[in-house]
């Protein structure tokens, strides 16, 4: 009886070892490409009310994962919008803290970098053009979901961007979603 129960325990241990959990951090690195919608803190006054300035564009992010819950990240973003025909370019790097729940991976991150905002508008027969640039900070959180061994989706990304524009600085909000590809050395 002892030999039989020992054999069952050994078989159960082998069965558990062969079923690898679908963890979001199985590979050391990932690339994210997604849609990025940014809401600015300024608007154009029109007869129909304020027309809030926004940009829509792409966000490309690289995550280098060398520890269980820490990722080093870099991002480059580009977006265009209205009503000022503005374009926003941002490059930043920082760190992310990750949580792991099966195929779900909530995260928080903080980054610093450089941003450039260019805008132009024809107001009352005058053509106005403006370019601002400088150091920026970005704080965010979101949820990544693993779909297969190599692919995933960023279900949502919410970020607060602190930009050096204006007399009291600017705070922009960003929301995004997109696709993840995992690569690198398997753990």
C-alpha positions in Angstrom: 0.0 0.0 0.0 2.9 2.3 0.8 4.5 1.6 -2.6 1.2 2.3 -4.4 0.6 5.7 -2.6 4.2 6.7 -3.2 3.7 6.0 -6.9 0.5 8.0 -7.1 2.2 11.0 -5.3 5.2 10.8 -7.8 2.8 10.6 -10.8 0.8 13.6 -9.4 4.0 15.6 -8.9 5.1 14.9 -12.5 1.6 15.8 -13.9 1.8 19.2 -12.0 5.3 19.9 -13.3 4.4 19.3 -16.9 1.5 21.8 -16.9 3.2 25.2 -17.1 1.0 28.1 -16.0 0.3 30.7 -18.7 2.2 33.5 -16.9 2.5 36.9 -18.4 6.2 37.0 -17.6 7.4 33.7 -19.1 9.6 35.5 -21.6 12.0 38.2 -20.6 11.0 40.9 -23.0 7.9 42.3 -24.8 7.0 44.9 -27.4 3.7 46.8 -27.3 2.2 48.6 -30.2 -1.1 50.4 -29.7 -3.5 53.2 -30.1 -3.0 56.3 -27.9 -5.7 58.9 -27.3 -4.5 62.0 -25.3 -6.7 64.7 -23.9 -5.0 68.0 -23.3 -5.8 70.7 -20.8 -6.6 73.4 -23.3 -9.4 74.2 -25.7 -10.4 76.5 -28.5 -13.4 78.8 -27.7 -16.0 78.5 -30.5 -19.5 79.9 -30.8 -20.8 76.3 -30.1 -18.7 76.0 -26.9 -15.1 74.9 -26.1 -13.5 72.5 -28.5 -11.1 70.5 -26.4 -7.7 69.7 -28.0 -6.9 66.0 -28.3 -4.4 63.8 -30.2 -4.7 60.3 -31.5 -1.7 58.2 -32.5 0.5 55.3 -31.9 2.5 54.2 -28.9 5.4 51.7 -29.3 6.9 50.4 -26.0 9.7 48.0 -25.2 9.7 46.2 -21.9 12.9 44.5 -20.7 12.1 42.1 -17.8 14.9 40.8 -15.7 13.2 40.4 -12.4 10.0 38.8 -11.3 8.0 42.0 -10.7 10.2 44.7 -12.3 10.4 45.8 -16.0 12.6 48.5 -17.5 10.6 50.3 -20.2 11.1 52.7 -23.0 8.4 54.3 -25.1 8.1 56.4 -28.2 4.7 58.0 -29.1 3.3 60.1 -31.9 -0.1 61.6 -32.2 -2.0 64.3 -34.2 -5.2 66.0 -33.4 -7.6 68.9 -33.6 -8.6 71.8 -33.3 -5.1 73.2 -33.5 -3.6 70.7 -36.0 -1.3 69.8 -33.1 1.2 67.0 -33.1 2.7 65.5 -29.9 5.9 63.5 -29.9 7.2 61.8 -26.7 10.1 59.6 -25.9 10.5 58.3 -22.3 12.1 55.6 -20.2 11.5 54.3 -16.7 10.4 51.3 -14.7 7.3 49.3 -14.2 6.0 47.2 -11.3 4.1 44.1 -12.4 1.6 41.9 -10.7 1.0 38.3 -11.9 -2.4 36.6 -11.8 -2.4 33.6 -14.2 -2.8 35.3 -17.7 -3.6 38.7 -16.3 -0.9 41.2 -15.5 -1.9 44.6 -13.9 1.0 47.1 -13.8 2.0 50.5 -12.7 4.8 52.6 -14.3 6.7 55.8 -14.0 8.8 57.4 -16.8 10.7 60.5 -17.6 11.7 61.8 -21.0 11.4 64.5 -23.6 8.3 65.8 -25.4 7.6 68.2 -28.3 4.2 69.7 -29.0 3.7 71.7 -32.2 0.4 73.4 -33.0 -1.0 75.8 -35.6 -4.3 77.5 -36.1 -5.7 80.2 -38.4 -7.7 82.5 -36.0 -9.4 85.7 -37.3 -7.3 85.8 -40.5 -4.0 85.3 -38.5 -1.9 82.2 -38.7 -0.7 81.1 -35.3 2.1 78.6 -34.9 3.7 77.4 -31.7 6.3 74.7 -30.7 7.0 73.7 -27.1 9.4 71.1 -25.9 11.1 69.9 -22.7 11.3 67.3 -20.0 8.2 65.4 -19.1 7.0 62.9 -16.5 4.5 60.1 -17.1 2.7 58.0 -14.5 0.4 55.2 -15.5 -1.3 51.9 -14.8 -3.0 49.3 -17.0 -3.8 45.6 -17.6 -2.1 43.2 -20.0 -3.8 39.9 -20.9 -1.9 36.9 -22.3 -3.7 35.4 -25.2 -1.2 32.7 -26.3 2.4 31.8 -25.5 3.8 34.8 -27.5 0.8 37.1 -28.0 -1.2 39.3 -25.7 -3.3 42.4 -25.5 -3.1 45.5 -23.5 -6.7 45.8 -22.5 -6.3 49.3 -21.1 -3.6 51.8 -20.4 -4.3 55.0 -18.4 -1.6 57.6 -18.0 -1.1 61.0 -16.6 1.5 63.1 -18.5 3.1 66.1 -16.8 4.4 68.4 -19.5 6.5 71.6 -19.2 4.1 73.8 -21.3 2.3 76.9 -20.1 2.8 79.1 -17.1 1.5 76.5 -14.6 2.6 73.4 -16.6 0.2 71.1 -18.4 -1.4 67.8 -17.3 -2.6 65.5 -20.1 -4.5 62.3 -19.8 -3.9 59.3 -22.0 -5.9 56.2 -22.7 -4.8 53.4 -24.9 -5.0 49.7 -25.9 -3.1 47.5 -28.3 -1.1 44.3 -29.0 1.8 42.7 -27.1 4.4 40.3 -28.5 6.6 38.4 -26.0 10.1 37.2 -26.9 13.5 36.6 -25.4 14.8 33.8 -23.3 12.0 31.6 -21.8 12.1 31.3 -18.0 
